[in-house]
Amino acid sequence: PSHVGIKDFEATISVKALKRDSLNATIRRLAFTEKSGVELKKIGVRLVADNNHLKIDDFIIRFPNTTVALDNMEVSFDRLENLLQMTSDVHYNGELNASLFLSDFSPLMPKLRGLTNPYHIKTSFCGKGKNFDLSDMSVSDSKNLEIHGNASILDWDAGRNMYLHAQLTEFSLGDSSLKYLL
């Protein structure tokens, strides 16, 4: 599309096996700068898949300051079509570890430019279809925001009909965090 402009594109991809019923591939590095100014420093992942399973290791997305990592992700499904539609026979689990700097996305939303405070997110997740649970969830920042607990999200693609249930074991918001959020 004409509204997307990619420059400085780099890719290092290794495909060990690509058959009708299996895949073994590694994206060592995928990087680019988009004309809006968003700079993707790296996407990397190791994929091993067959007709009913997908294993994702070493998945990382890195922007200038933000890092999002998924580890030990496994997905099982009866048919590939079910995976693409996330039907209820798709089961998945893994671990998320992220350090988000909202200012990395200021080219898309200029109001984020001044938000240089990092948010740290860590959780394990498991799910079935469009429903998933977050366990041992931790969200924090460097200005006294601390959230710990578990959560369930049902029908994550249902817009306003999505259901979120959270059980927080700790929630603290210091004065400096409150001022920063407001």
C-alpha positions in Angstrom: 0.0 0.0 0.0 1.1 3.6 -0.7 0.7 4.6 3.0 3.5 2.2 4.1 7.1 3.1 3.4 9.8 0.7 4.4 13.5 1.5 4.2 16.7 0.0 5.6 15.2 -3.5 5.4 17.4 -6.3 6.6 16.6 -10.0 6.9 18.5 -13.1 7.8 16.3 -16.2 7.6 17.3 -19.8 7.7 15.0 -22.6 6.6 16.2 -26.0 7.7 13.1 -27.9 6.5 10.0 -26.9 4.5 7.8 -29.7 3.6 4.0 -30.1 3.0 3.6 -31.3 6.6 6.5 -29.6 8.5 8.6 -26.5 9.0 11.8 -25.8 10.8 12.9 -22.2 10.3 14.8 -19.4 12.1 14.4 -15.7 11.6 17.7 -14.5 13.0 17.0 -10.9 12.2 14.3 -8.9 10.5 14.7 -5.1 10.8 13.5 -2.0 9.1 12.5 1.7 9.5 9.0 2.7 8.5 8.4 6.1 6.9 6.4 7.2 10.0 9.7 6.9 12.0 8.9 3.7 13.7 12.2 1.8 13.9 12.0 -2.0 14.3 15.5 -3.1 15.4 14.9 -6.8 15.4 12.4 -9.6 15.1 13.8 -13.0 15.7 12.2 -16.4 16.2 12.8 -20.2 15.9 9.8 -22.2 14.5 9.3 -25.9 14.4 5.9 -27.1 13.2 4.1 -30.1 11.9 0.4 -30.9 11.1 -0.7 -30.5 14.7 1.9 -28.6 16.7 3.9 -25.4 16.6 6.8 -24.7 18.9 8.1 -21.1 19.1 11.4 -20.4 20.8 13.5 -17.3 21.2 10.8 -15.0 19.8 11.9 -11.4 20.3 10.7 -8.0 19.0 13.0 -5.1 19.6 12.5 -1.4 19.0 15.0 1.2 20.1 14.1 0.9 23.8 11.3 -1.7 23.9 11.8 -5.5 24.0 9.1 -8.1 23.9 10.1 -11.7 24.3 8.0 -14.9 24.1 9.6 -18.1 25.4 8.6 -21.7 25.4 5.5 -21.2 23.4 3.7 -24.3 22.2 0.5 -24.5 20.2 -1.5 -27.6 19.4 -4.4 -27.8 16.9 -6.3 -30.4 14.9 -6.1 -28.6 11.5 -4.2 -25.6 10.2 -7.5 -23.9 9.3 -8.4 -24.1 13.0 -5.2 -22.4 14.0 -5.8 -19.5 11.6 -9.3 -19.0 13.0 -8.3 -19.7 16.6 -11.1 -22.2 17.1 -11.6 -23.9 20.5 -9.5 -26.9 19.5 -6.4 -24.7 19.5 -4.4 -24.9 22.7 -1.4 -22.8 23.6 0.9 -21.8 26.4 4.1 -19.8 26.9 5.8 -17.0 28.8 5.9 -13.3 28.1 8.6 -10.9 29.2 8.5 -7.3 28.0 10.0 -3.9 28.7 7.9 -1.3 27.0 8.8 2.3 26.3 5.7 3.9 24.9 7.9 6.7 23.4 9.1 4.1 20.8 5.7 4.4 19.2 5.4 8.2 19.2 5.7 8.4 15.4 2.3 6.7 15.3 0.9 8.6 18.3 2.7 11.8 19.0 1.3 12.1 22.5 3.5 9.2 23.5 6.7 11.2 22.8 7.2 12.3 26.4 6.5 8.9 27.9 10.0 7.6 28.5 9.2 5.6 31.6 9.6 1.9 31.0 6.8 -0.6 31.9 7.9 -4.1 32.7 5.5 -7.0 32.1 6.1 -10.6 32.9 3.6 -13.5 32.9 2.9 -17.0 31.9 -0.1 -17.7 29.7 -2.2 -20.6 28.5 -5.3 -20.7 26.4 -7.8 -22.4 24.3 -9.1 -20.7 21.2 -10.0 -17.1 21.9 -9.8 -17.4 25.7 -6.6 -17.3 27.7 -5.3 -17.1 31.3 -2.4 -15.1 32.6 -0.7 -16.4 35.7 2.0 -15.0 37.9 1.4 -11.7 36.1 3.6 -8.8 37.1 3.4 -5.2 35.8 5.7 -2.5 37.1 7.4 0.8 36.3 10.3 2.7 37.8 7.9 5.2 39.5 6.2 2.9 42.1 3.6 1.1 40.0 3.3 -2.5 41.0 0.6 -5.0 39.9 0.7 -8.7 40.6 -2.0 -11.3 40.1 -3.8 -13.5 37.6 -6.2 -12.8 34.8 -8.5 -14.4 32.4 -9.6 -13.0 29.1 -12.6 -14.5 27.2 -13.4 -13.8 23.6 -10.5 -11.5 23.1 -11.6 -10.6 19.6 -15.2 -9.7 20.6 -14.6 -5.9 21.0 -16.9 -4.6 23.7 -18.2 -8.1 24.4 -14.8 -9.3 25.5 -14.7 -10.4 29.1 -11.8 -9.7 31.5 -11.5 -11.1 35.0 -8.5 -10.2 37.2 -7.6 -11.3 40.6 -4.9 -8.9 41.9 -2.7 -10.0 44.8 -0.9 -6.6 44.9 -1.7 -3.2 43.4 0.2 -0.2 44.4 0.5 3.2 42.7 2.8 5.7 44.3 2.3 9.5 44.0 4.9 9.8 41.3 3.3 7.1 39.2 -0.1 8.7 39.6 1.2 12.1 38.5 3.0 10.4 35.6 -0.2 8.6 34.5 -2.4 11.8 34.7 
